[in-house]
Amino acid sequence: MPKRVVSVSIGSSKRNSRAEVYVESLGETFVLERIGTDGSWEKAIELVKELDGKVDAFGLGGADLYVYAGNRRYTFRDAARMAQAARKTPMLDGSGLKHTLERNAIRLLEPQIGWKDKKVLIPSAVDRFGLAEALDAAGARTLFGDLIFGLGLPIPLYRLSLLQKIAYILLPIITQLPFQWLYPTGEKQEKEVRGWRQRYFEWADVVAGDWHFMRRFMPPSMQGKIILTNTTTPEDIEFMRARGIAKLITTTPRLEGRSFGTNVMEAFIVAVAGKYPLSEADYLEYIEKLNLRPEITELQPTLG
């Protein structure tokens, strides 16, 4: 019997998918599934209870369980309810992998991208603090868009230290609010928001981080820009191509035509390892063993 990983997501069920991955070094097959509940926490909790103990690892999709600022970790109240429904099977939200895999990806992409002075927009940096730190360390001119895109305040942040101080004040409050106030869930993931936020996309050479945040606020023209993200489907690629985006970089390879979210890939690593919790060194070891490397997709036809 293949090992089974299921991502239970409060995102749209239209993005449901299933892939089989054969790991040659282990001689084992793994089934990766994503099941969306269209914004319903109750459906998600029921599904977790139903599958608990019957699958090898859960991913918590469409939401964060944890966000980070510096060395501090904050837990979202809504997501904690869902995580607590898993009594036997470990549940991963991707935050452990974001701290390791995405940092590693920035280092590996240096020869192709050249991060120094590259203008990078991260719409939500507390969701990907490891990525934000890695870009900052690589010398990118990074705009942290948490106040703009998360709270609707026209205040761009360009210093990681300032973002961290603001996060220390706000995150204890924000994580207790209903998650859908902060992040698009269910059908809201399909809706586009036009207006003043789009000028920050126009400023950037690269937009990095969560795909749903990007898609929601993206302007009609993204000519020549680079997207660095995860969780993209063939439909998402067509959407990007139509906007003029030059390159899509996913921090993990595409499987069965799509890249899975960090929650799925973290759950996959836990299923492969057969143990939980894993240390940062463990994650790095399995990232290397499974050859989880960034994948670059050229989206526009080249002339000549």
C-alpha positions, 0 to 999 in steps of 0.5 A, spaced: 500 500 500 502 506 498 503 511 503 498 517 503 498 524 504 492 528 504 492 536 504 485 538 507 484 545 505 479 551 506 481 553 499 476 552 493 475 545 491 476 547 484 483 546 485 483 539 488 488 534 485 492 527 486 499 525 484 503 519 485 510 520 487 515 514 486 521 515 491 526 510 487 531 510 493 526 508 498 522 503 493 516 506 495 510 510 492 506 516 495 500 518 494 499 526 495 492 529 495 489 536 496 481 536 498 478 543 498 472 545 503 470 552 499 472 556 506 468 551 511 472 550 517 467 545 520 467 541 513 475 541 514 475 539 521 470 533 520 474 531 514 480 531 518 476 527 524 474 522 518 481 520 516 485 521 522 489 515 523 488 512 516 493 517 512 500 518 514 500 525 514 496 531 513 497 538 510 493 544 513 492 548 506 489 554 505 491 557 511 496 558 516 497 554 523 503 558 525 506 565 523 513 567 525 517 574 526 524 573 528 524 567 533 517 568 535 512 563 533 504 565 533 498 561 532 492 562 528 486 560 533 482 558 527 487 553 524 489 551 531 481 548 532 483 544 525 490 541 527 487 539 534 482 534 530 488 530 528 489 526 534 493 520 531 496 523 524 501 529 524 498 535 521 503 540 517 502 547 515 508 548 511 511 553 516 517 548 517 519 547 510 518 555 509 524 556 514 528 551 510 526 550 503 525 557 501 531 559 504 535 554 500 531 556 494 534 563 494 541 561 495 540 556 489 537 561 484 542 566 485 546 564 479 540 565 475 536 571 478 542 575 481 538 578 487 543 584 489 538 590 488 533 586 485 526 589 487 522 584 490 515 585 493 513 580 498 505 581 499 505 577 506 512 576 509 510 574 516 507 568 512 514 566 509 519 570 514 525 565 512 524 567 505 524 574 507 530 574 511 534 570 505 532 575 500 534 581 505 541 577 506 542 576 499 541 584 498 535 584 494 531 591 495 525 588 498 518 591 499 514 587 505 507 588 503 504 586 510 500 592 512 498 594 505 495 587 503 494 584 510 491 590 513 489 595 507 494 600 510 498 604 504 504 603 508 510 600 505 515 597 509 522 596 506 526 594 513 526 587 515 527 590 522 521 594 522 517 589 520 519 584 525 517 590 531 510 591 528 509 584 527 511 583 535 505 588 536 500 586 532 501 578 531 498 576 538 492 580 536 491 578 528 492 571 530 485 571 534 481 574 528 477 570 524 482 567 518 477 569 512 478 577 514 485 576 513 486 572 507 482 569 501 478 563 502 474 558 498 471 562 492 474 569 494 481 566 492 478 567 485 476 574 486 480 580 483 481 586 487 483 592 483 485 599 485 491 602 489 495 596 491 497 594 484 502 600 483 506 596 488 506 590 483 508 595 478 514 597 482 517 590 483 521 586 478 520 579 482 513 578 486 515 572 491 510 568 496 503 566 497 500 565 490 493 567 492 495 573 495 498 575 489 493 573 484 487 577 488 491 584 487 495 583 481 494 588 475 492 586 468 499 587 465 505 584 469 510 584 463 517 581 464 516 580 471 518 574 475 513 570 480 516 566 485 511 561 489 508 555 490 501 551 489 500 553 482 495 549 477 495 549 469 490 554 469 494 559 474 500 558 469 495 560 463 493 566 467 500 568 468 502 567 461 496 572 459 498 577 464 505 577 460 509 574 466 516 572 464 518 566 468 514 562 474 519 559 479 516 554 484 520 552 490 519 545 489 518 541 482 512 540 478 508 534 479 502 531 475 502 538 472 502 542 478 506 544 484 503 543 491 503 547 497 509 547 502 504 544 507 503 538 502 511 537 501 512 538 508 507 532 510 510 528 504 517 529 507 514 527 514 511 521 511 518 519 507 521 520 514 516 516 518 517 520 524 515 527 527 517 532 529 523 533 524 528 538 526 531 543 521 537 539 519 532 533 518 528 537 513 534 539 510 537 532 509 530 530 506 530 536 501 537 533 499 535 526 498 528 528 495 532 533 490 527 538 492 529 544 488 526 550 485 523 549 478 523 555 473 518 555 467 519 560 461 512 563 460 513 567 454 515 565 447 522 566 445 523 570 438 528 567 433 
